[in-house]
Every structure is written in structure tokens, then in C-alpha cells.
Amino acid sequence: MDGNGRWAKKRFMPRFFGHKQGVDALVRTVLGCADRGIDYLTVFAFSSENWKRPTEEVSGLMGLVLVAVAKYLGKLASHGVRIRIVGDRNQVSDKLRQAWEQAEASTAHNTRITLSVAFNYGGRWDIVQACRQAIAAGLPADQLDEAALTRFMALSHAPDPDLFIRTGGEVRISNFLLWQAAYSELVFSDCLWPEFGDAELDAALAEYARRDRRFGTVESPATASARIET
């Protein structure tokens, strides 16, 4: 969800206002995905590198999370959204952890769509922490394969993403879902995140539908046609 700061700068506003509008865009997108039958949505809310931002901005983001939970949790819960928080919780305040736990507990029964919020998350951190968990669990080295390690990843509750969307015009994945996005279709949008809505979501889904997903294999035209017709 990139472009909040630039959206605010274009309007001669502090970056915080861009983040605030970004929360509204997130709620729109979650409900838009639910309406389109998408079962899982994962968003990159705060990376492990974002701690390097100015202290005032980081503090504002932490406060915004608390406000967003208070303002939108009931609405999301009523629309069947299940919330999961993924990332390193050790660096955040007790108050923030309690808000996350409330969001997870109060939506645990929902099944329409699972929203995973990556906060204080990094793809490299995820792989390292999964390896540490596997070692702590006593998993022998000769039994450590991709399937085994996946069980220890922060997003083990969700399937690997089919579609990876980055807004804001940057063409990189910035340490997000390095393990899970190995075969995701990547779509990069120039749209700044606060402006992301149904039109941009549908455009990304249409682009995804045009892709021929082979997962590293080579298909004959007959096989591909048969699969599409089926």
C-alpha cells in the first residue's frame, strides 16, 4: 500500500493525513475483495524497515492503528472479515498488542474473507523466524524441506498469494512475502494508495486473468486450451 506520503505532499499536507486516507482505502479494498469472492487478502501495513522513519511519523502511525481498530473493527466484523496480524510483536507497545488481540479474537469466527495485516514484518525476518521455530521444535535437518518450513511461516494460515499488487509506481516488492510470492503474478500500479478503489482493483484482477500461469513448467497449446475450456 504505497504512496500515502506522496499523496499528502501533492496536497501540501503532512504525511500523516496520507496515512489516514490510506486506512480508508484499505477498508474499501477489503470490502471490495470480499464482494468479489476473494478469500484471502494480505496487506503490508508497516515494514521492519519503517522504524527508520522520523519518530513523529512512526508515533503517528502507531496511534492511527489504535484509532482504526476503534473506528472500523465493528464494520469489518459485520461484513464477515477475519483479521490476523502477522509480524514481530516484540517491538510494539502493550496497548497496540492488546488492540491486535482484540481484533483477532472478535473476528475469529468470521469466514467470508481473511485479512492478514503485516505489521513490523519483513520477508527476510519471516524466513529467519521460521527456521528458528523449526529448530526449536526439534525438526531434524533431513526433514526440513519447503513443506515443513512453510508450516512455521507467519502466513501459514493462508495459501500463497496468486496476485501481488503494489501501488505508487515503484517496481519492486520491498522485502514483502519473499517466500510466499515465489509464483505470484505481479501487478504494479501508478495509482497512489489513498486513491485506490474498485476501478484499480478490477484493473489488477483483469490483468491477472490475462496471465498464463505455468509455475515454471512448459505447456503445450493443446493442454493450455483444454485447461481454459474446462
C-alpha positions in Angstrom: 0.0 0.0 0.0 2.4 2.6 -1.3 2.0 6.3 -1.9 0.4 7.7 1.2 3.1 10.3 1.8 3.3 11.4 -1.8 -0.5 11.8 -1.9 -0.3 14.1 1.1 2.7 16.0 -0.3 0.8 16.7 -3.5 -1.9 18.4 -1.4 0.6 20.3 0.8 -0.5 18.3 3.8 1.6 16.4 6.5 2.3 12.8 5.6 0.1 11.6 8.5 -3.0 12.7 6.5 -1.9 10.5 3.7 -1.7 7.5 6.1 -5.2 8.4 7.4 -6.6 8.4 3.9 -4.7 5.1 3.3 -6.7 3.5 6.1 -10.0 4.4 4.3 -8.6 3.0 1.1 -7.7 -0.2 2.9 -11.3 -0.6 4.2 -12.7 0.0 0.7 -10.3 -2.6 -0.7 -11.1 -5.3 1.9 -14.8 -4.9 1.3 -14.3 -4.8 -2.4 -12.3 -8.1 -2.3 -15.0 -9.7 -0.2 -17.6 -8.6 -2.7 -15.6 -10.2 -5.5 -15.3 -13.6 -3.7 -11.6 -13.3 -2.7 -11.0 -15.4 0.3 -7.6 -14.0 1.5 -6.1 -10.6 1.4 -2.7 -9.7 2.9 -1.6 -6.1 3.2 1.8 -4.6 4.1 1.0 -2.0 6.7 4.3 -1.4 8.4 7.7 -3.0 7.5 10.5 -3.8 9.8 12.5 -1.0 8.0 9.8 1.6 8.7 11.2 2.2 12.2 13.9 4.3 10.5 11.3 6.9 9.5 11.0 10.1 11.6 9.9 9.5 15.2 6.9 11.7 14.8 5.6 9.8 11.8 6.2 6.4 13.4 4.4 7.6 16.6 1.5 8.9 14.4 1.2 5.5 12.6 1.0 3.6 15.9 -1.7 5.9 17.1 -3.5 5.6 13.8 -3.7 1.8 14.2 -5.5 2.2 17.5 -7.9 4.7 16.0 -8.5 2.5 13.0 -9.3 -0.5 15.2 -11.8 1.5 17.2 -13.4 3.0 14.2 -13.5 0.2 11.7 -13.4 -3.1 13.6 -17.1 -3.4 14.1 -17.8 -2.6 10.4 -15.3 -5.2 9.2 -16.5 -7.8 11.6 -20.1 -7.2 10.5 -19.1 -7.9 6.9 -17.6 -11.3 7.8 -13.9 -10.2 7.8 -11.5 -12.3 9.9 -8.4 -10.3 11.0 -4.9 -11.8 11.5 -1.8 -9.8 12.4 1.5 -11.1 11.1 4.9 -9.8 12.1 7.2 -9.3 15.1 5.1 -8.1 18.0 8.1 -7.7 20.4 8.8 -4.0 19.4 5.3 -2.6 19.7 3.6 -1.3 22.8 1.4 -3.4 25.1 -1.5 -1.2 24.1 -1.1 -1.9 20.4 -0.7 -5.7 21.1 -3.9 -5.6 23.1 -5.7 -3.9 20.2 -4.5 -6.6 17.8 -5.5 -9.3 20.1 -9.0 -7.8 20.4 -9.3 -7.5 16.6 -8.2 -11.2 16.2 -10.4 -12.5 18.9 -13.6 -10.6 18.0 -13.3 -11.7 14.3 -12.1 -15.3 14.8 -15.4 -16.8 13.9 -15.7 -14.9 10.5 -15.2 -16.9 7.3 -16.1 -14.5 4.4 -12.5 -13.2 3.9 -9.3 -13.4 6.0 -7.4 -10.1 6.2 -3.8 -10.6 7.2 -2.2 -7.3 8.3 1.6 -7.5 8.0 2.9 -5.1 10.7 6.6 -4.9 11.7 7.1 -7.5 9.1 9.8 -8.3 6.6 10.2 -11.2 4.2 13.7 -12.0 5.4 12.6 -11.8 9.1 9.8 -14.3 8.3 12.2 -16.9 6.8 14.7 -16.5 9.7 12.0 -16.8 12.4 10.5 -19.9 10.6 13.9 -21.5 10.7 14.4 -20.7 14.3 10.9 -22.1 15.1 11.7 -25.3 13.2 15.0 -25.8 15.1 13.2 -25.0 18.5 10.6 -27.6 17.6 13.3 -30.2 17.2 12.8 -30.8 13.4 15.8 -32.8 12.1 17.7 -31.2 9.3 17.0 -34.1 6.9 13.2 -33.5 7.4 13.5 -29.7 6.7 12.0 -29.2 3.3 9.8 -26.5 1.7 6.6 -28.0 3.0 7.9 -28.3 6.6 9.3 -24.8 6.7 6.0 -23.4 5.3 4.3 -24.6 8.5 6.4 -22.2 10.5 6.0 -19.1 8.3 4.0 -16.1 9.7 1.3 -16.7 7.0 1.0 -20.5 7.4 -2.8 -19.9 7.9 -3.1 -18.6 4.3 -2.4 -20.0 0.8 0.4 -18.5 -1.2 -0.9 -15.3 -3.0 -2.0 -15.6 -6.6 -1.8 -11.9 -7.2 0.6 -9.3 -5.8 -0.3 -5.7 -6.2 1.9 -2.7 -5.5 0.6 0.8 -5.8 2.6 4.1 -6.0 4.6 3.5 -9.2 7.5 1.6 -7.5 8.5 -1.6 -9.4 9.9 -3.8 -6.6 8.5 -6.0 -3.8 10.5 -4.4 -0.9 11.0 -7.4 1.3 7.4 -8.4 1.3 6.3 -12.1 1.2 9.7 -13.2 -0.3 8.8 -16.9 0.4 5.1 -16.8 -0.4 5.2 -14.7 -3.6 7.6 -17.1 -5.5 4.9 -17.7 -8.2 2.6 -14.8 -7.6 1.6 -12.6 -10.6 3.0 -9.1 -10.0 1.0 -6.0 -10.9 2.5 -2.6 -10.4 0.1 0.4 -10.4 1.0 4.1 -10.6 -2.1 4.8 -8.5 -1.2 6.3 -5.1 -2.7 4.1 -2.4 -5.2 6.6 -0.9 -6.8 6.8 -4.4 -7.0 3.0 -4.9 -10.6 1.8 -5.3 -12.9 -0.5 -7.3 -11.6 0.6 -10.7 -8.0 -0.1 -9.8 -8.8 -3.4 -8.1 -10.8 -4.6 -11.2 -8.0 -3.5 -13.5 -5.5 -5.6 -11.5 -7.8 -8.6 -11.5 -8.3 -8.2 -15.2 -4.6 -8.1 -15.8 -4.2 -11.3 -13.6 -6.9 -13.0 -15.7 -4.9 -12.4 -18.8 -1.8 -14.1 -17.5 -0.9 -17.7 -18.4 0.3 -19.2 -15.1 2.7 -22.1 -15.6 4.6 -22.2 -12.3 7.9 -22.8 -14.0 6.5 -25.6 -16.3 6.1 -25.5 -20.1 2.7 -26.5 -21.5 1.7 -27.4 -25.0 -1.0 -25.2 -26.6 -3.4 -28.1 -26.5 -3.0 -28.6 -22.8 -3.4 -24.9 -22.1 -6.6 -24.7 -24.3 -8.1 -27.8 -22.5 -7.5 -26.2 -19.1 -9.1 -22.9 -20.2 -12.1 -24.6 -21.7 -12.6 -26.7 -18.6 
